Amino acid sequence: MRRAGTKAAIATIGFAAALSLPHAFAVGPAQAAAPLTIAVADFDYIDTSGEVRDQRAAHQARMARFAELLRESLTAQGEFQVQPLECADPPCTPINMQPQKFIDAS
């Protein structure tokens, strides 16, 4: 009985020591996974609000900025490498492109 208690105490001390050294389990640069390469398409915008004043340009600018911020945020995380999506007939959006063209553009 005493032997089991001693083993448990040693295991607990070892575990506590490992927790106090967070770098002991850190993945080194050589072991870190390479960022996943992705592409983020532009967003489509269709104004269905029926507003009297035409605000399409302002809304499209916001959508473009949103896509830009999304790409920047994904890149900043370090887990993704955002590749530009280039297409023969911009804008590179779901409405403008067939699915196969998205695949070909990436």
C-alpha positions as MATLAB code, in Angstrom:
seq = 'MRRAGTKAAIATIGFAAALSLPHAFAVGPAQAAAPLTIAVADFDYIDTSGEVRDQRAAHQARMARFAELLRESLTAQGEFQVQPLECADPPCTPINMQPQKFIDAS';
ca = [
       0.000    0.000    0.000;
       2.773    2.390    0.938;
       4.589    1.720   -2.346;
       1.546    2.750   -4.424;
       1.291    5.980   -2.437;
       4.963    6.751   -3.062;
       4.592    6.153   -6.808;
       1.557    8.410   -6.910;
       3.415   11.138   -5.026;
       6.395   10.919   -7.398;
       4.090   11.043  -10.404;
       2.279   14.068   -8.977;
       5.557   15.884   -8.290;
       6.787   15.085  -11.804;
       3.554   16.334  -13.335;
       3.663   19.532  -11.279;
       7.278   20.131  -12.304;
       6.378   19.659  -15.967;
       3.550   22.157  -15.639;
       5.901   24.713  -14.149;
       8.079   24.447  -17.277;
       5.684   25.299  -20.109;
       8.533   25.434  -22.595;
       9.324   21.779  -21.898;
       6.408   20.704  -24.085;
       6.570   23.541  -26.617;
       6.914   22.627  -30.251;
      10.203   23.851  -31.647;
      10.510   25.747  -34.924;
      11.634   22.615  -36.724;
       8.542   20.757  -35.528;
       5.973   23.511  -36.131;
       3.551   22.869  -38.953;
       3.789   25.137  -41.972;
       0.914   27.604  -42.352;
      -1.983   26.316  -44.411;
      -2.222   28.136  -47.749;
      -5.732   29.421  -48.391;
      -7.477   31.896  -50.676;
     -10.310   34.190  -49.594;
     -12.655   35.195  -52.393;
     -14.173   38.638  -52.588;
     -17.757   38.958  -51.404;
     -20.741   39.658  -53.586;
     -23.141   42.395  -52.639;
     -26.710   42.745  -53.803;
     -28.684   45.682  -52.434;
     -32.250   44.625  -51.712;
     -32.984   47.344  -49.159;
     -35.075   49.497  -51.456;
     -33.553   52.659  -49.997;
     -34.276   55.813  -51.955;
     -30.658   56.958  -51.910;
     -28.268   54.744  -53.904;
     -25.650   53.508  -51.445;
     -24.237   50.647  -53.517;
     -20.750   52.188  -53.763;
     -20.515   52.678  -49.990;
     -21.766   49.154  -49.297;
     -19.395   47.635  -51.851;
     -16.493   49.545  -50.275;
     -17.435   48.115  -46.861;
     -17.579   44.600  -48.297;
     -14.158   45.051  -49.915;
     -12.735   46.321  -46.614;
     -14.316   43.393  -44.759;
     -12.620   40.902  -47.120;
      -9.318   42.745  -46.659;
      -9.636   42.642  -42.858;
     -10.514   38.953  -42.991;
      -7.389   38.193  -45.024;
      -5.234   40.303  -42.694;
      -6.678   38.637  -39.600;
      -6.155   35.125  -40.942;
      -2.576   35.952  -41.901;
      -1.871   37.531  -38.493;
      -2.892   34.322  -36.713;
       0.137   32.631  -38.226;
      -1.770   29.461  -39.038;
      -2.664   30.569  -42.564;
      -0.847   31.959  -45.551;
      -3.461   33.831  -47.567;
      -2.825   33.586  -51.262;
      -4.364   36.160  -53.586;
      -7.174   34.807  -55.716;
      -6.619   35.893  -59.287;
      -9.193   35.389  -61.994;
      -9.399   36.289  -65.677;
     -12.551   38.379  -65.232;
     -12.535   40.222  -61.852;
     -14.126   40.524  -59.414;
     -13.351   37.034  -58.131;
     -16.709   36.464  -56.428;
     -19.122   33.515  -56.258;
     -21.689   35.231  -58.492;
     -19.076   36.158  -61.075;
     -17.283   32.790  -61.217;
     -18.257   29.174  -61.729;
     -16.964   26.730  -59.063;
     -14.347   25.240  -61.406;
     -12.984   28.732  -62.099;
     -12.468   29.218  -58.339;
     -10.469   25.999  -58.233;
      -8.429   27.020  -61.261;
      -7.733   30.482  -59.823;
      -6.256   29.215  -56.566;
];
